[in-house]
Amino acid sequence: LIFNGTVIFCELKSSMSRADVYTFQRKVAFYEKRHQRHVTRSIIISPMVEPRAFGIAEKLHIEVYSDSLDVPIAKLDNT
């Protein structure tokens, strides 16, 4: 998703494990390399996330939300 020049990489899943978080990060890295564009925000939206996956996501600077309505709109335009 590109919004006002900001590249936002988002994945919606029914559940997210630690391995899924690492896989998501590899997808982000692949996109950045392939398209030569920096991903400003990485977002995972999933109602069921393994507790250990939260720590991995935080370390990798990935935002995790349980519902799409929880994603702050103000952050989308970097204000």
N, CA, C and O atoms as a Tinker XYZ file with bonds, in Angstrom:
   316  protein
     1  N      0.850000   -1.163000    0.000000    73     2
     2  CA     0.000000    0.000000    0.000000    64     1     3
     3  C      0.901000    1.232000    0.000000    63     2     4     5
     4  O      1.812000    1.338000    0.820000    81     3
     5  N      0.650000    2.145000   -0.903000    73     3     6
     6  CA     1.402000    3.400000   -0.922000    64     5     7
     7  C      0.397000    4.515000   -0.667000    63     6     8     9
     8  O     -0.569000    4.666000   -1.415000    81     7
     9  N      0.620000    5.293000    0.384000    73     7    10
    10  CA    -0.300000    6.338000    0.810000    64     9    11
    11  C      0.482000    7.620000    0.995000    63    10    12    13
    12  O      1.316000    7.706000    1.896000    81    11
    13  N      0.231000    8.622000    0.161000    73    11    14
    14  CA     0.956000    9.901000    0.222000    64    13    15
    15  C      2.474000    9.696000    0.188000    63    14    16    17
    16  O      3.212000   10.376000    0.902000    81    15
    17  N      2.927000    8.772000   -0.630000    73    15    18
    18  CA     4.359000    8.518000   -0.755000    64    17    19
    19  C      4.936000    7.619000    0.321000    63    18    20    21
    20  O      6.113000    7.261000    0.262000    81    19
    21  N      4.135000    7.251000    1.297000    73    19    22
    22  CA     4.571000    6.362000    2.372000    64    21    23
    23  C      4.252000    4.923000    1.982000    63    22    24    25
    24  O      3.115000    4.614000    1.629000    81    23
    25  N      5.246000    4.047000    2.043000    73    23    26
    26  CA     5.039000    2.636000    1.707000    64    25    27
    27  C      4.675000    1.886000    2.978000    63    26    28    29
    28  O      5.442000    1.853000    3.940000    81    27
    29  N      3.493000    1.286000    2.964000    73    27    30
    30  CA     2.994000    0.527000    4.111000    64    29    31
    31  C      2.811000   -0.916000    3.663000    63    30    32    33
    32  O      2.087000   -1.186000    2.705000    81    31
    33  N      3.457000   -1.826000    4.346000    73    31    34
    34  CA     3.371000   -3.245000    4.027000    64    33    35
    35  C      2.498000   -3.877000    5.095000    63    34    36    37
    36  O      2.810000   -3.782000    6.282000    81    35
    37  N      1.411000   -4.518000    4.696000    73    35    38
    38  CA     0.448000   -5.044000    5.657000    64    37    39
    39  C      0.073000   -6.479000    5.296000    63    38    40    41
    40  O     -0.041000   -6.841000    4.125000    81    39
    41  N     -0.116000   -7.282000    6.341000    73    39    42
    42  CA    -0.583000   -8.657000    6.130000    64    41    43
    43  C     -1.715000   -8.931000    7.097000    63    42    44    45
    44  O     -1.625000   -8.629000    8.287000    81    43
    45  N     -2.784000   -9.510000    6.569000    73    43    46
    46  CA    -3.934000   -9.923000    7.364000    64    45    47
    47  C     -3.949000  -11.441000    7.425000    63    46    48    49
    48  O     -3.933000  -12.113000    6.393000    81    47
    49  N     -3.979000  -11.978000    8.640000    73    47    50
    50  CA    -4.004000  -13.439000    8.809000    64    49    51
    51  C     -4.935000  -13.789000    9.949000    63    50    52    53
    52  O     -5.144000  -12.988000   10.860000    81    51
    53  N     -5.493000  -14.988000    9.899000    73    51    54
    54  CA    -6.380000  -15.430000   10.981000    64    53    55
    55  C     -5.597000  -15.752000   12.246000    63    54    56    57
    56  O     -6.118000  -15.617000   13.353000    81    55
    57  N     -4.345000  -16.178000   12.085000    73    55    58
    58  CA    -3.477000  -16.419000   13.245000    64    57    59
    59  C     -2.033000  -16.174000   12.827000    63    58    60    61
    60  O     -1.687000  -16.270000   11.650000    81    59
    61  N     -1.202000  -15.857000   13.805000    73    59    62
    62  CA     0.192000  -15.503000   13.520000    64    61    63
    63  C      1.101000  -16.175000   14.552000    63    62    64    65
    64  O      0.929000  -16.017000   15.760000    81    63
    65  N      2.070000  -16.929000   14.034000    73    63    66
    66  CA     3.051000  -17.578000   14.899000    64    65    67
    67  C      4.379000  -16.825000   14.806000    63    66    68    69
    68  O      4.516000  -15.884000   14.025000    81    67
    69  N      5.346000  -17.247000   15.606000    73    67    70
    70  CA     6.694000  -16.643000   15.519000    64    69    71
    71  C      7.258000  -16.810000   14.119000    63    70    72    73
    72  O      7.819000  -15.872000   13.551000    81    71
    73  N      7.108000  -18.008000   13.563000    73    71    74
    74  CA     7.623000  -18.282000   12.217000    64    73    75
    75  C      6.947000  -17.384000   11.180000    63    74    76    77
    76  O      7.592000  -16.930000   10.235000    81    75
    77  N      5.664000  -17.132000   11.356000    73    75    78
    78  CA     4.938000  -16.258000   10.431000    64    77    79
    79  C      5.473000  -14.827000   10.476000    63    78    80    81
    80  O      5.517000  -14.146000    9.451000    81    79
    81  N      5.875000  -14.377000   11.652000    73    79    82
    82  CA     6.435000  -13.027000   11.786000    64    81    83
    83  C      7.752000  -12.940000   11.012000    63    82    84    85
    84  O      7.992000  -11.970000   10.293000    81    83
    85  N      8.593000  -13.948000   11.161000    73    83    86
    86  CA     9.860000  -13.966000   10.414000    64    85    87
    87  C      9.606000  -14.033000    8.896000    63    86    88    89
    88  O     10.297000  -13.377000    8.117000    81    87
    89  N      8.621000  -14.822000    8.495000    73    87    90
    90  CA     8.279000  -14.916000    7.079000    64    89    91
    91  C      7.799000  -13.564000    6.557000    63    90    92    93
    92  O      8.165000  -13.155000    5.455000    81    91
    93  N      6.985000  -12.878000    7.342000    73    91    94
    94  CA     6.510000  -11.554000    6.960000    64    93    95
    95  C      7.687000  -10.595000    6.783000    63    94    96    97
    96  O      7.719000   -9.821000    5.825000    81    95
    97  N      8.650000  -10.643000    7.700000    73    95    98
    98  CA     9.818000   -9.762000    7.597000    64    97    99
    99  C     10.614000  -10.055000    6.326000    63    98   100   101
   100  O     11.124000   -9.133000    5.688000    81    99
   101  N     10.724000  -11.335000    5.954000    73    99   102
   102  CA    11.413000  -11.678000    4.708000    64   101   103
   103  C     10.659000  -11.140000    3.492000    63   102   104   105
   104  O     11.282000  -10.734000    2.512000    81   103
   105  N      9.332000  -11.133000    3.544000    73   103   106
   106  CA     8.534000  -10.564000    2.452000    64   105   107
   107  C      8.799000   -9.065000    2.322000    63   106   108   109
   108  O      8.920000   -8.544000    1.213000    81   107
   109  N      8.889000   -8.379000    3.455000    73   107   110
   110  CA     9.178000   -6.939000    3.452000    64   109   111
   111  C     10.555000   -6.693000    2.834000    63   110   112   113
   112  O     10.711000   -5.815000    1.985000    81   111
   113  N     11.544000   -7.467000    3.260000    73   111   114
   114  CA    12.906000   -7.312000    2.735000    64   113   115
   115  C     12.941000   -7.585000    1.230000    63   114   116   117
   116  O     13.617000   -6.876000    0.485000    81   115
   117  N     12.211000   -8.614000    0.783000    73   115   118
   118  CA    12.160000   -8.923000   -0.643000    64   117   119
   119  C     11.553000   -7.759000   -1.422000    63   118   120   121
   120  O     12.074000   -7.367000   -2.467000    81   119
   121  N     10.451000   -7.206000   -0.911000    73   119   122
   122  CA     9.811000   -6.071000   -1.586000    64   121   123
   123  C     10.775000   -4.898000   -1.697000    63   122   124   125
   124  O     10.903000   -4.291000   -2.760000    81   123
   125  N     11.454000   -4.580000   -0.594000    73   123   126
   126  CA    12.388000   -3.450000   -0.600000    64   125   127
   127  C     13.503000   -3.658000   -1.622000    63   126   128   129
   128  O     13.870000   -2.731000   -2.344000    81   127
   129  N     14.034000   -4.863000   -1.683000    73   127   130
   130  CA    15.111000   -5.153000   -2.623000    64   129   131
   131  C     14.605000   -5.133000   -4.063000    63   130   132   133
   132  O     15.255000   -4.574000   -4.946000    81   131
   133  N     13.458000   -5.737000   -4.292000    73   131   134
   134  CA    12.904000   -5.862000   -5.642000    64   133   135
   135  C     12.492000   -4.522000   -6.233000    63   134   136   137
   136  O     12.713000   -4.263000   -7.416000    81   135
   137  N     11.885000   -3.664000   -5.397000    73   135   138
   138  CA    11.336000   -2.400000   -5.892000    64   137   139
   139  C     12.186000   -1.180000   -5.529000    63   138   140   141
   140  O     11.847000   -0.052000   -5.887000    81   139
   141  N     13.286000   -1.412000   -4.820000    73   139   142
   142  CA    14.187000   -0.320000   -4.427000    64   141   143
   143  C     13.431000    0.805000   -3.707000    63   142   144   145
   144  O     13.667000    1.988000   -3.955000    81   143
   145  N     12.521000    0.412000   -2.813000    73   143   146
   146  CA    11.746000    1.372000   -2.025000    64   145   147
   147  C     11.784000    0.940000   -0.576000    63   146   148   149
   148  O     11.655000   -0.243000   -0.263000    81   147
   149  N     11.963000    1.910000    0.307000    73   147   150
   150  CA    11.980000    1.626000    1.744000    64   149   151
   151  C     10.546000    1.505000    2.258000    63   150   152   153
   152  O      9.707000    2.361000    1.979000    81   151
   153  N     10.273000    0.448000    3.004000    73   151   154
   154  CA     8.966000    0.256000    3.627000    64   153   155
   155  C      8.968000    1.040000    4.931000    63   154   156   157
   156  O      9.752000    0.757000    5.838000    81   155
   157  N      8.085000    2.024000    5.016000    73   155   158
   158  CA     8.027000    2.898000    6.180000    64   157   159
   159  C      7.371000    2.222000    7.376000    63   158   160   161
   160  O      7.843000    2.339000    8.507000    81   159
   161  N      6.278000    1.515000    7.111000    73   159   162
   162  CA     5.557000    0.819000    8.189000    64   161   163
   163  C      5.275000   -0.615000    7.786000    63   162   164   165
   164  O      4.877000   -0.891000    6.654000    81   163
   165  N      5.488000   -1.528000    8.729000    73   163   166
   166  CA     5.152000   -2.942000    8.553000    64   165   167
   167  C      4.060000   -3.259000    9.567000    63   166   168   169
   168  O      4.242000   -3.056000   10.767000    81   167
   169  N      2.932000   -3.754000    9.085000    73   167   170
   170  CA     1.778000   -3.981000    9.954000    64   169   171
   171  C      1.250000   -5.394000    9.767000    63   170   172   173
   172  O      1.074000   -5.867000    8.645000    81   171
   173  N      1.003000   -6.055000   10.886000    73   171   174
   174  CA     0.341000   -7.358000   10.894000    64   173   175
   175  C     -0.998000   -7.164000   11.597000    63   174   176   177
   176  O     -1.070000   -6.583000   12.681000    81   175
   177  N     -2.060000   -7.661000   10.959000    73   175   178
   178  CA    -3.389000   -7.616000   11.565000    64   177   179
   179  C     -3.863000   -9.057000   11.714000    63   178   180   181
   180  O     -4.079000   -9.761000   10.727000    81   179
   181  N     -4.021000   -9.482000   12.961000    73   179   182
   182  CA    -4.417000  -10.859000   13.227000    64   181   183
   183  C     -5.079000  -10.940000   14.608000    63   182   184   185
   184  O     -4.543000  -10.415000   15.583000    81   183
   185  N     -6.238000  -11.594000   14.692000    73   183   186
   186  CA    -6.900000  -11.699000   15.991000    64   185   187
   187  C     -6.234000  -12.697000   16.942000    63   186   188   189
   188  O     -6.423000  -12.624000   18.156000    81   187
   189  N     -5.461000  -13.620000   16.390000    73   187   190
   190  CA    -4.797000  -14.618000   17.233000    64   189   191
   191  C     -3.301000  -14.609000   16.941000    63   190   192   193
   192  O     -2.858000  -15.072000   15.890000    81   191
   193  N     -2.536000  -14.079000   17.879000    73   191   194
   194  CA    -1.084000  -13.995000   17.739000    64   193   195
   195  C     -0.460000  -14.736000   18.920000    63   194   196   197
   196  O     -0.823000  -14.500000   20.072000    81   195
   197  N      0.474000  -15.626000   18.625000    73   195   198
   198  CA     1.187000  -16.328000   19.697000    64   197   199
   199  C      1.864000  -15.300000   20.597000    63   198   200   201
   200  O      2.433000  -14.330000   20.096000    81   199
   201  N      1.817000  -15.489000   21.903000    73   199   202
   202  CA     2.449000  -14.526000   22.809000    64   201   203
   203  C      3.932000  -14.288000   22.492000    63   202   204   205
   204  O      4.401000  -13.153000   22.583000    81   203
   205  N      4.667000  -15.326000   22.127000    73   203   206
   206  CA     6.094000  -15.159000   21.817000    64   205   207
   207  C      6.312000  -14.389000   20.523000    63   206   208   209
   208  O      7.397000  -13.847000   20.308000    81   207
   209  N      5.307000  -14.329000   19.658000    73   207   210
   210  CA     5.437000  -13.615000   18.387000    64   209   211
   211  C      5.455000  -12.103000   18.605000    63   210   212   213
   212  O      6.041000  -11.371000   17.808000    81   211
   213  N      4.820000  -11.630000   19.675000    73   211   214
   214  CA     4.811000  -10.193000   19.945000    64   213   215
   215  C      6.220000   -9.648000   20.163000    63   214   216   217
   216  O      6.557000   -8.575000   19.663000    81   215
   217  N      7.035000  -10.380000   20.901000    73   215   218
   218  CA     8.413000   -9.950000   21.157000    64   217   219
   219  C      9.240000   -9.890000   19.880000    63   218   220   221
   220  O     10.027000   -8.965000   19.680000    81   219
   221  N      9.057000  -10.875000   19.027000    73   219   222
   222  CA     9.769000  -10.906000   17.750000    64   221   223
   223  C      9.335000   -9.714000   16.897000    63   222   224   225
   224  O     10.170000   -9.028000   16.307000    81   223
   225  N      8.035000   -9.476000   16.837000    73   223   226
   226  CA     7.508000   -8.367000   16.031000    64   225   227
   227  C      8.044000   -7.031000   16.549000    63   226   228   229
   228  O      8.417000   -6.164000   15.758000    81   227
   229  N      8.084000   -6.864000   17.847000    73   227   230
   230  CA     8.600000   -5.619000   18.419000    64   229   231
   231  C     10.070000   -5.429000   18.050000    63   230   232   233
   232  O     10.485000   -4.331000   17.679000    81   231
   233  N     10.844000   -6.492000   18.154000    73   231   234
   234  CA    12.266000   -6.428000   17.822000    64   233   235
   235  C     12.481000   -6.066000   16.355000    63   234   236   237
   236  O     13.441000   -5.369000   16.023000    81   235
   237  N     11.594000   -6.535000   15.475000    73   235   238
   238  CA    11.709000   -6.283000   14.041000    64   237   239
   239  C     10.968000   -5.012000   13.610000    63   238   240   241
   240  O     10.879000   -4.720000   12.417000    81   239
   241  N     10.436000   -4.258000   14.580000    73   239   242
   242  CA     9.705000   -3.000000   14.315000    64   241   243
   243  C      8.471000   -3.228000   13.454000    63   242   244   245
   244  O      8.182000   -2.467000   12.532000    81   243
   245  N      7.751000   -4.299000   13.781000    73   243   246
   246  CA     6.509000   -4.621000   13.087000    64   245   247
   247  C      5.359000   -4.315000   14.045000    63   246   248   249
   248  O      5.341000   -4.779000   15.185000    81   247
   249  N      4.407000   -3.529000   13.562000    73   247   250
   250  CA     3.233000   -3.203000   14.363000    64   249   251
   251  C      2.256000   -4.379000   14.284000    63   250   252   253
   252  O      2.057000   -4.958000   13.216000    81   251
   253  N      1.650000   -4.724000   15.419000    73   251   254
   254  CA     0.702000   -5.840000   15.461000    64   253   255
   255  C     -0.619000   -5.333000   16.034000    63   254   256   257
   256  O     -0.655000   -4.702000   17.090000    81   255
   257  N     -1.701000   -5.623000   15.314000    73   255   258
   258  CA    -3.034000   -5.225000   15.737000    64   257   259
   259  C     -3.961000   -6.429000   15.626000    63   258   260   261
   260  O     -3.787000   -7.278000   14.752000    81   259
   261  N     -4.954000   -6.497000   16.522000    73   259   262
   262  CA    -5.886000   -7.625000   16.498000    64   261   263
   263  C     -7.071000   -7.367000   15.571000    63   262   264   265
   264  O     -7.798000   -8.296000   15.219000    81   263
   265  N     -7.268000   -6.108000   15.175000    73   263   266
   266  CA    -8.374000   -5.758000   14.291000    64   265   267
   267  C     -7.956000   -4.585000   13.417000    63   266   268   269
   268  O     -7.194000   -3.722000   13.850000    81   267
   269  N     -8.454000   -4.556000   12.189000    73   267   270
   270  CA    -8.081000   -3.470000   11.285000    64   269   271
   271  C     -8.552000   -2.117000   11.803000    63   270   272   273
   272  O     -7.958000   -1.092000   11.469000    81   271
   273  N     -9.596000   -2.096000   12.605000    73   271   274
   274  CA   -10.092000   -0.842000   13.181000    64   273   275
   275  C     -9.158000   -0.286000   14.249000    63   274   276   277
   276  O     -9.276000    0.880000   14.625000    81   275
   277  N     -8.234000   -1.105000   14.740000    73   275   278
   278  CA    -7.279000   -0.674000   15.762000    64   277   279
   279  C     -6.097000    0.100000   15.186000    63   278   280   281
   280  O     -5.380000    0.767000   15.933000    81   279
   281  N     -5.879000    0.026000   13.879000    73   279   282
   282  CA    -4.743000    0.701000   13.250000    64   281   283
   283  C     -4.997000    2.203000   13.297000    63   282   284   285
   284  O     -5.999000    2.677000   12.761000    81   283
   285  N     -4.099000    2.960000   13.933000    73   283   286
   286  CA    -4.312000    4.411000   14.040000    64   285   287
   287  C     -4.257000    5.085000   12.661000    63   286   288   289
   288  O     -3.275000    4.957000   11.930000    81   287
   289  N     -5.306000    5.785000   12.333000    73   287   290
   290  CA    -5.402000    6.470000   11.043000    64   289   291
   291  C     -4.391000    7.612000   10.970000    63   290   292   293
   292  O     -3.786000    7.827000    9.920000    81   291
   293  N     -4.201000    8.336000   12.048000    73   291   294
   294  CA    -3.281000    9.478000   12.047000    64   293   295
   295  C     -1.872000    9.059000   11.668000    63   294   296   297
   296  O     -1.151000    9.841000   11.049000    81   295
   297  N     -1.458000    7.849000   12.021000    73   295   298
   298  CA    -0.112000    7.386000   11.703000    64   297   299
   299  C      0.054000    7.087000   10.221000    63   298   300   301
   300  O      1.183000    7.012000    9.737000    81   299
   301  N     -1.033000    6.915000    9.494000    73   299   302
   302  CA    -0.940000    6.575000    8.082000    64   301   303
   303  C     -0.322000    7.708000    7.273000    63   302   304   305
   304  O      0.361000    7.459000    6.279000    81   303
   305  N     -0.553000    8.941000    7.688000    73   303   306
   306  CA     0.014000   10.055000    6.945000    64   305   307
   307  C      1.174000   10.700000    7.692000    63   306   308   309
   308  O      1.541000   11.843000    7.419000    81   307
   309  N      1.754000    9.950000    8.649000    73   307   310
   310  CA     2.920000   10.392000    9.421000    64   309   311
   311  C      2.711000   11.696000   10.168000    63   310   312   313
   312  O      3.635000   12.503000   10.273000    81   311
   313  N      1.498000   11.917000   10.694000    73   311   314
   314  CA     1.246000   13.108000   11.508000    64   313   315
   315  C      1.150000   12.741000   12.962000    63   314   316
   316  O      0.941000   13.613000   13.806000    81   315
